[in-house]
Amino acid sequence: MVQTMLIMMGVGLFAGIAGAILGLGGGIIITPILTLMMGLDIKYAIGASIIAVIATSSGSTIAYLRDDVLNLRVAMFLEIATTIGGISGALLTGILDPKYLYLLFGALLVFSGWNMWRKLRRGQEVMTNVKPDQIATKLKLNGSYYDKAALKQVTYQVEEVPQGFLVMLGAGLASGMLGIGSGAFKVTAMDTFMKMPLKPSSATSNLMMGVTAAASATVYFFNGSILPNIAVPLALGILVGAVIGSRVMQVLPARVIRIIFIPVILFIGLQMLYKGIIGG
């Protein structure tokens, strides 16, 4: 029992660090490890993954809010789309063929990975000579943060707000219908479509994922999918890892974060395309 708890805390520590840096919540790491390496039933692995996302969000969001990296207005605005999409997706389960959603959003993630690679080659994190977006200006979505790697204040403008909202609406729909996490879609909506820098995109994604996961955690708790002997040591490790990850992310150059993120998002996208093609 003690050995298992220590292993869970170690896994949680790693997942918390990676999740906080990339804005993916840590669930993408937790679920494969618990199912493939430790032989845990997928039902309980998903329950533990939900707790992992909440713990990552809780541990990292405090630091991101304090250091003003997180864009709270963008988070609350996009969370409306995610919630509407999630409820709609749950209601449409069994009506629409999920393989088309796998194909559509798999292609979207592959496109986003390619777009991130273009940004990486260009070496320009913040767009210059940008025409102010009327919706972003009216909703006060534009922001700034202090980049601890570049040692300067970075001011950015949010663009294409309707496109970002639609992507998040679709991400919520896919999440509700397919039972998948939407951290990659959140970062994609902000980085690729709304032209936000990667650091505030990742930080804002962490907050949004926690809100979304907290809403579904009650369901998993009452249907018995959350095992305390797995979830508690995981959460403890993740909380520590998320705090460390939130510190590391701020001192890492955006280029390094993007280099780590691109293979992850391409893997998720290709995996979704494969599921859409084989229909599973």
Secondary structure in CASP SS format (residue, H / E / C, confidence):
PFRMAT SS
TARGET T0000
AUTHOR 0000-0000-0000
METHOD secondary structure of the structure
MODEL  1
M C 1.00
V H 1.00
Q H 1.00
T H 1.00
M H 1.00
L H 1.00
I H 1.00
M H 1.00
M H 1.00
G H 1.00
V H 1.00
G H 1.00
L H 1.00
F H 1.00
A H 1.00
G H 1.00
I H 1.00
A H 1.00
G H 1.00
A H 1.00
I H 1.00
L H 1.00
G C 1.00
L C 1.00
G C 1.00
G C 1.00
G H 1.00
I H 1.00
I H 1.00
I H 1.00
T H 1.00
P H 1.00
I H 1.00
L H 1.00
T H 1.00
L H 1.00
M H 1.00
M C 1.00
G C 1.00
L C 1.00
D C 1.00
I H 1.00
K H 1.00
Y H 1.00
A H 1.00
I H 1.00
G H 1.00
A H 1.00
S H 1.00
I H 1.00
I H 1.00
A H 1.00
V H 1.00
I H 1.00
A H 1.00
T H 1.00
S H 1.00
S H 1.00
G H 1.00
S H 1.00
T H 1.00
I H 1.00
A H 1.00
Y H 1.00
L H 1.00
R H 1.00
D C 1.00
D C 1.00
V C 1.00
L C 1.00
N C 1.00
L H 1.00
R H 1.00
V H 1.00
A H 1.00
M H 1.00
F H 1.00
L H 1.00
E H 1.00
I H 1.00
A H 1.00
T H 1.00
T H 1.00
I H 1.00
G H 1.00
G H 1.00
I H 1.00
S H 1.00
G H 1.00
A H 1.00
L H 1.00
L H 1.00
T E 1.00
G C 1.00
I C 1.00
L E 1.00
D C 1.00
P H 1.00
K H 1.00
Y H 1.00
L H 1.00
Y H 1.00
L H 1.00
L H 1.00
F H 1.00
G H 1.00
A H 1.00
L H 1.00
L H 1.00
V H 1.00
F H 1.00
S H 1.00
G H 1.00
W H 1.00
N H 1.00
M H 1.00
W H 1.00
R H 1.00
K H 1.00
L H 1.00
R H 1.00
R H 1.00
G C 1.00
Q C 1.00
E C 1.00
V C 1.00
M C 1.00
T C 1.00
N C 1.00
V C 1.00
K C 1.00
P C 1.00
D C 1.00
Q H 1.00
I H 1.00
A H 1.00
T H 1.00
K H 1.00
L C 1.00
K C 1.00
L C 1.00
N C 1.00
G E 1.00
S E 1.00
Y E 1.00
Y E 1.00
D E 1.00
K C 1.00
A C 1.00
A C 1.00
L C 1.00
K E 1.00
Q E 1.00
V E 1.00
T E 1.00
Y E 1.00
Q C 1.00
V C 1.00
E C 1.00
E C 1.00
V H 1.00
P H 1.00
Q H 1.00
G H 1.00
F H 1.00
L H 1.00
V H 1.00
M H 1.00
L H 1.00
G H 1.00
A H 1.00
G H 1.00
L H 1.00
A H 1.00
S H 1.00
G H 1.00
M H 1.00
L H 1.00
G C 1.00
I C 1.00
G C 1.00
S C 1.00
G H 1.00
A H 1.00
F H 1.00
K H 1.00
V H 1.00
T H 1.00
A H 1.00
M H 1.00
D H 1.00
T H 1.00
F H 1.00
M C 1.00
K C 1.00
M C 1.00
P C 1.00
L H 1.00
K H 1.00
P H 1.00
S H 1.00
S H 1.00
A H 1.00
T H 1.00
S H 1.00
N H 1.00
L H 1.00
M H 1.00
M H 1.00
G H 1.00
V H 1.00
T H 1.00
A H 1.00
A H 1.00
A H 1.00
S H 1.00
A H 1.00
T H 1.00
V H 1.00
Y H 1.00
F H 1.00
F H 1.00
N C 1.00
G C 1.00
S C 1.00
I C 1.00
L C 1.00
P H 1.00
N H 1.00
I H 1.00
A H 1.00
V H 1.00
P H 1.00
L H 1.00
A H 1.00
L H 1.00
G H 1.00
I H 1.00
L H 1.00
V H 1.00
G H 1.00
A H 1.00
V H 1.00
I H 1.00
G H 1.00
S H 1.00
R H 1.00
V H 1.00
M H 1.00
Q H 1.00
V H 1.00
L C 1.00
P C 1.00
A H 1.00
R H 1.00
V H 1.00
I H 1.00
R H 1.00
I H 1.00
I H 1.00
F H 1.00
I H 1.00
P H 1.00
V H 1.00
I H 1.00
L H 1.00
F H 1.00
I H 1.00
G H 1.00
L H 1.00
Q H 1.00
M H 1.00
L H 1.00
Y H 1.00
K H 1.00
G H 1.00
I H 1.00
I H 1.00
G C 1.00
G C 1.00
END
